[in-house]
Amino acid sequence: MHAGEISNLAQAQSLGEFLLDQDCLFVSGDSCLLGQGIKHRFNLPIANTDYLVNELQAQLQQHKGDNDNAIAFGVLPFCKYQTAQFIIPKHVARWDKSVFSQWLNTQTTDANQHENKLRNVNYLQDRNHFEQTVTQAKYLFESALLEKIVLSKQVELEFEHPLDRKHVLNQLLTQSQSGYHFAFPTEQSSVLMGVSPELLLRKQDETVSSNPLAGSIPRDPCSKVEAQRRAALFNSKKDRHEHAVVIDDMRQLLAPVCDNLSIPAEPSLLHTATMWHLSTVISGHLKDPDTHILDLANQLHPTPALCGKPTKPAYQHILELEGHGRNLFSGIIGWCDQQGNGEWVVVIRCGELKDHVAKLFAGAGIVAASDPSSEWLETEAKLKTMLNALSVQQAYTQFNK
């Protein structure tokens, strides 16, 4: 089977089951890219972009089989000194998103009958630790070492029974209609899944686009409060500065490789199921249409939206302040073909699910005007995407009282 579109449920059901321990998923707009089975799994270092791209292309050429346009799904870690994980699937197909959702739903209908209680919550960075790191980071701004740094936390949720990962993915697709859904079986026998709101880079022939987000506020069920929050975010000097730092960095990296780069003068507002974000849609026309997407994406990664600015000193301070490596969290995940086209998004609003444990991740952009308590609450709000998909928002709140 090649990458023809699956557009009806009967056609989908003939393909059997979606197996999270060996199938890859990337959802963009109304289209799903599904890789079934693992034909070849491999790792590549990402510190040297030229080496990364050349070796990836060689692997695709070697394992393309009968498909002239083999596709590799991959995830690059946050740290440049770690290795990326790639999978070339046995079969690849494009699906209509609604059909994929129906197909997945037919495989998870019994999941709601079995409650899986939350037994324990373990913060790798608790509130006191996180707020102290924000305060410490602000001293770096005073000494003019940094303009921005992104600080994060990780939390492990332990459940009574093994997680029904297929059910969690189904919940993500149902509850979060927008964004980029993904699922990737890692080497560690976990499944990395989530719904990222942030497109790092898309490339199709000579056209590239990006949608960086920076500056956030939680949503509210009350329409009046929701309107107030949208206005507060759009007019926030702190959030507008945080966003401008990211956009300036994207401009510096993309302008030299594009002969036409379009960046709006001010951001717009983008919402997910749980958050509002300041958003800017960037598009460009490449000078060289043969440029591989990872030639650019690996240079953009990690952006100031996930790391800070200037990037190198921010990067160096993150491990020291956070105390734990991020591994795949706040890396980038996506796919690419032999022509160098593809899509890559940032690894946020996500979790790694293995056996009884879900490890979740959330971060916040810190600038000179940041308030430590407010930044902690922002990270808690960002966890809601995965907490809702795991059906433990209320139980999680009780643990934290």
WOGIQUI-V486032 format. One record per residue. N is the residue number from 1. RES is the residue in one letter. PHI is phi as a letter, one per 30 degrees, with the letter a starting at -180 (* if undefined). PSI is psi as a letter, one per 20 degrees, with the letter a starting at -180 (* if undefined). D_CENTER is the distance of its C-alpha to the mean C-alpha in whole Angstrom. Layout:
BEGIN
((N	RES	PHI	PSI	D_CENTER) (N	RES	PHI	PSI	D_CENTER))
END
This chain:
BEGIN
((1	M	*	p	28) (2	H	c	a	27) (3	A	d	l	24) (4	G	d	q	26) (5	E	d	p	25) (6	I	c	o	25) (7	S	b	j	26) (8	N	b	q	28) (9	L	d	h	28) (10	A	d	g	31) (11	Q	d	g	30) (12	A	d	g	27) (13	Q	d	h	29) (14	S	d	i	31) (15	L	d	i	28) (16	G	i	b	28) (17	E	c	q	25) (18	F	d	o	21) (19	L	c	o	21) (20	L	d	i	18) (21	D	d	i	19) (22	Q	b	i	20) (23	D	c	q	18) (24	C	c	q	15) (25	L	b	p	13) (26	F	b	o	11) (27	V	c	p	12) (28	S	b	o	12) (29	G	i	c	15) (30	D	c	j	18) (31	S	c	p	17) (32	C	c	p	16) (33	L	c	o	16) (34	L	c	p	17) (35	G	c	p	18) (36	Q	c	p	21) (37	G	i	r	22) (38	I	c	o	22) (39	K	d	g	24) (40	H	a	p	23) (41	R	c	p	21) (42	F	a	r	21) (43	N	c	q	19) (44	L	b	p	20) (45	P	d	q	20) (46	I	c	j	18) (47	A	d	h	20) (48	N	c	o	22) (49	T	d	g	20) (50	D	d	g	24) (51	Y	d	g	24) (52	L	e	g	20) (53	V	d	g	21) (54	N	d	g	25) (55	E	d	h	24) (56	L	d	g	21) (57	Q	d	h	24) (58	A	d	g	26) (59	Q	d	g	25) (60	L	d	g	24) (61	Q	d	g	27) (62	Q	d	h	29) (63	H	c	k	27) (64	K	d	h	27) (65	G	i	c	30) (66	D	d	i	31) (67	N	c	o	28) (68	D	d	i	29) (69	N	b	m	25) (70	A	d	q	23) (71	I	b	p	19) (72	A	c	p	17) (73	F	c	q	14) (74	G	a	r	12) (75	V	b	p	10) (76	L	c	p	11) (77	P	d	r	11) (78	F	d	g	11) (79	C	d	p	15) (80	K	d	i	17) (81	Y	c	j	19) (82	Q	c	r	18) (83	T	c	q	17) (84	A	d	q	15) (85	Q	c	p	15) (86	F	b	q	16) (87	I	b	p	18) (88	I	c	o	20) (89	P	d	r	21) (90	K	d	g	24) (91	H	b	q	24) (92	V	b	p	21) (93	A	b	q	22) (94	R	c	p	20) (95	W	b	q	21) (96	D	d	p	21) (97	K	e	g	18) (98	S	d	h	21) (99	V	d	g	23) (100	F	e	g	20) (101	S	d	g	20) (102	Q	d	g	24) (103	W	d	g	24) (104	L	d	h	21) (105	N	d	h	23) (106	T	d	i	26) (107	Q	c	i	25) (108	T	b	j	24) (109	T	d	h	27) (110	D	d	i	29) (111	A	d	h	26) (112	N	d	i	27) (113	Q	d	i	30) (114	H	c	o	29) (115	E	d	p	28) (116	N	c	o	26) (117	K	d	q	27) (118	L	d	p	25) (119	R	c	h	27) (120	N	a	q	25) (121	V	b	p	23) (122	N	b	o	22) (123	Y	d	p	21) (124	L	d	h	20) (125	Q	b	o	20) (126	D	d	r	22) (127	R	d	g	23) (128	N	d	g	26) (129	H	d	g	24) (130	F	d	g	21) (131	E	d	h	24) (132	Q	d	h	26) (133	T	d	h	23) (134	V	d	g	23) (135	T	d	g	27) (136	Q	d	h	27) (137	A	d	h	24) (138	K	d	h	26) (139	Y	d	h	29) (140	L	d	h	27) (141	F	d	h	27) (142	E	d	h	31) (143	S	d	j	32) (144	A	i	k	30) (145	L	d	h	28) (146	L	b	q	24) (147	E	c	h	23) (148	K	a	q	20) (149	I	b	q	18) (150	V	c	p	15) (151	L	c	q	16) (152	S	b	r	14) (153	K	b	q	15) (154	Q	b	q	15) (155	V	b	p	17) (156	E	c	p	18) (157	L	c	p	20) (158	E	c	p	22) (159	F	c	r	24) (160	E	d	h	27) (161	H	b	r	27) (162	P	e	q	24) (163	L	d	p	21) (164	D	d	n	21) (165	R	d	h	18) (166	K	d	h	18) (167	H	d	g	20) (168	V	d	g	16) (169	L	d	g	14) (170	N	d	h	17) (171	Q	d	g	17) (172	L	d	g	13) (173	L	d	h	15) (174	T	d	g	18) (175	Q	d	h	17) (176	S	c	n	14) (177	Q	d	h	15) (178	S	c	r	13) (179	G	j	a	9) (180	Y	c	o	8) (181	H	d	q	8) (182	F	b	q	8) (183	A	b	p	10) (184	F	b	p	12) (185	P	d	o	15) (186	T	d	r	15) (187	E	d	h	18) (188	Q	d	j	19) (189	S	i	j	19) (190	S	c	r	16) (191	V	c	p	14) (192	L	d	o	10) (193	M	b	q	9) (194	G	l	a	7) (195	V	b	n	7) (196	S	d	p	4) (197	P	d	i	7) (198	E	c	o	7) (199	L	d	o	8) (200	L	d	g	9) (201	L	a	p	12) (202	R	b	p	14) (203	K	b	p	17) (204	Q	b	o	20) (205	D	h	d	23) (206	E	c	j	24) (207	T	c	p	22) (208	V	b	q	18) (209	S	b	q	16) (210	S	b	q	13) (211	N	b	m	12) (212	P	d	q	12) (213	L	b	p	12) (214	A	a	p	14) (215	G	j	o	16) (216	S	b	q	16) (217	I	a	q	18) (218	P	d	q	18) (219	R	d	r	19) (220	D	b	p	23) (221	P	d	h	25) (222	C	d	p	28) (223	S	d	h	28) (224	K	d	g	30) (225	V	d	h	28) (226	E	e	g	25) (227	A	d	h	27) (228	Q	d	h	28) (229	R	d	g	24) (230	R	e	g	23) (231	A	d	g	26) (232	A	d	g	25) (233	L	d	g	22) (234	F	d	h	23) (235	N	c	j	26) (236	S	d	p	25) (237	K	d	h	26) (238	K	d	g	24) (239	D	d	h	20) (240	R	d	h	22) (241	H	d	g	23) (242	E	e	g	19) (243	H	d	g	18) (244	A	d	h	21) (245	V	e	g	20) (246	V	d	g	16) (247	I	d	h	18) (248	D	d	h	21) (249	D	d	g	19) (250	M	d	h	18) (251	R	d	g	21) (252	Q	d	h	23) (253	L	d	h	20) (254	L	c	h	21) (255	A	e	g	24) (256	P	d	h	26) (257	V	c	i	25) (258	C	c	q	25) (259	D	c	i	28) (260	N	a	o	27) (261	L	b	p	24) (262	S	c	o	24) (263	I	b	o	22) (264	P	e	q	23) (265	A	d	h	26) (266	E	b	q	24) (267	P	d	r	20) (268	S	c	a	20) (269	L	c	p	19) (270	L	b	p	16) (271	H	c	q	15) (272	T	c	a	13) (273	A	d	h	15) (274	T	b	i	15) (275	M	b	q	15) (276	W	c	q	16) (277	H	b	q	15) (278	L	d	p	16) (279	S	b	q	15) (280	T	b	p	17) (281	V	c	o	17) (282	I	c	p	18) (283	S	b	q	20) (284	G	a	r	22) (285	H	c	o	25) (286	L	d	p	25) (287	K	d	h	28) (288	D	c	o	27) (289	P	d	i	26) (290	D	d	i	26) (291	T	e	p	23) (292	H	d	q	20) (293	I	e	h	17) (294	L	d	i	16) (295	D	e	h	19) (296	L	c	g	17) (297	A	d	h	13) (298	N	d	h	15) (299	Q	d	h	17) (300	L	d	h	14) (301	H	d	p	12) (302	P	d	p	12) (303	T	d	r	13) (304	P	e	i	15) (305	A	d	h	12) (306	L	c	i	10) (307	C	b	f	14) (308	G	k	a	17) (309	K	b	p	20) (310	P	d	q	22) (311	T	d	g	19) (312	K	d	g	21) (313	P	d	h	23) (314	A	d	g	20) (315	Y	e	g	18) (316	Q	d	h	22) (317	H	d	h	22) (318	I	d	g	19) (319	L	d	g	20) (320	E	d	g	23) (321	L	d	g	22) (322	E	d	h	19) (323	G	i	i	21) (324	H	b	q	19) (325	G	d	q	17) (326	R	d	h	13) (327	N	h	d	13) (328	L	d	h	10) (329	F	d	p	8) (330	S	i	j	7) (331	G	d	b	7) (332	I	b	q	6) (333	I	b	q	7) (334	G	l	b	9) (335	W	a	r	13) (336	C	a	q	16) (337	D	c	a	20) (338	Q	d	i	23) (339	Q	d	i	23) (340	G	i	j	20) (341	N	d	r	19) (342	G	l	a	15) (343	E	b	p	12) (344	W	b	p	9) (345	V	b	r	5) (346	V	d	q	3) (347	V	d	n	2) (348	I	b	r	4) (349	R	h	l	6) (350	C	a	r	7) (351	G	a	r	10) (352	E	c	p	12) (353	L	c	p	15) (354	K	b	p	18) (355	D	h	d	22) (356	H	c	i	23) (357	V	c	p	20) (358	A	c	p	16) (359	K	c	p	14) (360	L	c	r	12) (361	F	b	q	10) (362	A	a	q	11) (363	G	b	r	12) (364	A	b	q	14) (365	G	d	p	15) (366	I	c	p	19) (367	V	b	a	22) (368	A	e	h	26) (369	A	d	j	26) (370	S	d	q	23) (371	D	c	p	25) (372	P	e	g	24) (373	S	d	g	24) (374	S	d	h	23) (375	E	d	h	19) (376	W	d	g	20) (377	L	d	h	20) (378	E	d	g	17) (379	T	d	h	15) (380	E	d	g	17) (381	A	d	h	16) (382	K	d	h	12) (383	L	d	i	13) (384	K	d	h	15) (385	T	e	g	12) (386	M	d	h	12) (387	L	d	g	16) (388	N	d	g	17) (389	A	d	h	16) (390	L	d	i	18) (391	S	i	k	20) (392	V	b	j	21) (393	Q	e	g	21) (394	Q	d	g	24) (395	A	d	h	25) (396	Y	d	g	22) (397	T	d	g	24) (398	Q	d	h	27) (399	F	d	h	26) (400	N	c	j	26) (401	K	d	*	29))
END
